[in-house]
Amino acid sequence: MDVAASIEQAILDRLAKAAGAAGKTPNPDSNIMHYIDSYAFLEMILDLTERFGIDIDLSEAETEEMIFVSRLARLIAAQVTPGEMP
């Protein structure tokens, strides 16, 4: 599995857990904010940082890059130095 796909799956797992009993199933085109609030989004970013051992910089990202699962995964993956992920 490539870096973006691994990150995307981690995001989808987090959103599925958040959806819980609501019965919604997130997919790569899902709007993250339909599943979690901004505080939970920050927690998810911190968890991804720890899980994958990477530094994530969203300071110059556009909103559209951060609110959709696949776009966020690609944005984060683009910041990974080859061999950086465990």
C-alpha positions as CSV (number, residue, x, y, z in Angstrom):
1,M,0.0,0.0,0.0
2,D,1.4,3.4,-0.9
3,V,1.8,6.3,1.5
4,A,-1.3,8.2,0.4
5,A,-3.5,5.0,0.5
6,S,-2.2,4.2,4.1
7,I,-3.0,7.7,5.3
8,E,-6.4,7.7,3.5
9,Q,-7.3,4.4,5.2
10,A,-6.3,5.7,8.6
11,I,-8.5,8.7,8.1
12,L,-11.4,6.6,6.9
13,D,-11.0,4.3,9.9
14,R,-11.2,7.3,12.2
15,L,-14.3,8.7,10.5
16,A,-16.0,5.3,10.5
17,K,-15.4,5.1,14.3
18,A,-16.8,8.6,14.7
19,A,-19.9,7.8,12.6
20,G,-20.7,4.9,14.9
21,A,-24.4,4.2,15.2
22,A,-25.3,6.9,12.7
23,G,-24.9,4.3,10.0
24,K,-22.9,6.7,7.7
25,T,-20.0,5.1,5.8
26,P,-17.2,7.4,4.9
27,N,-15.5,7.1,1.5
28,P,-12.5,8.9,-0.1
29,D,-14.7,11.6,-1.4
30,S,-16.4,12.3,2.0
31,N,-16.3,15.7,3.6
32,I,-14.5,15.1,6.8
33,M,-16.5,17.8,8.6
34,H,-19.7,15.7,8.1
35,Y,-18.2,13.2,10.5
36,I,-16.1,15.1,13.0
37,D,-15.9,18.7,14.4
38,S,-12.8,20.9,14.2
39,Y,-11.5,19.8,17.6
40,A,-11.7,16.1,16.5
41,F,-10.0,17.1,13.2
42,L,-7.0,18.5,15.1
43,E,-6.9,15.3,17.3
44,M,-6.9,13.2,14.1
45,I,-4.0,15.2,12.7
46,L,-2.0,14.7,15.9
47,D,-2.9,11.0,15.8
48,L,-1.7,10.7,12.2
49,T,1.5,12.5,13.1
50,E,2.2,10.0,15.9
51,R,0.9,6.9,14.1
52,F,3.0,7.5,11.0
53,G,5.9,9.3,12.7
54,I,5.7,12.3,10.3
55,D,5.5,16.1,10.7
56,I,2.3,17.4,9.1
57,D,2.2,21.1,8.1
58,L,-1.2,22.4,7.1
59,S,-0.4,26.1,7.6
60,E,-0.5,26.9,3.9
61,A,-3.1,24.4,2.8
62,E,-6.4,25.6,1.3
63,T,-9.6,24.5,3.0
64,E,-10.6,22.4,0.1
65,E,-7.4,20.4,0.5
66,M,-8.2,19.6,4.1
67,I,-11.9,18.8,4.2
68,F,-12.1,15.8,1.8
69,V,-10.5,12.5,2.8
70,S,-8.6,11.8,-0.4
71,R,-7.3,15.3,-0.8
72,L,-6.1,15.5,2.8
73,A,-4.4,12.1,2.4
74,R,-2.6,13.3,-0.7
75,L,-1.6,16.6,0.9
76,I,-0.1,14.8,3.9
77,A,1.6,12.1,1.7
78,A,3.3,14.9,-0.3
79,Q,5.0,16.0,2.8
80,V,6.5,12.6,3.6
81,T,10.2,12.1,2.8
82,P,10.9,8.8,1.2
83,G,11.7,6.3,3.9
84,E,10.3,8.5,6.6
85,M,7.2,6.4,7.4
86,P,7.7,3.2,9.5
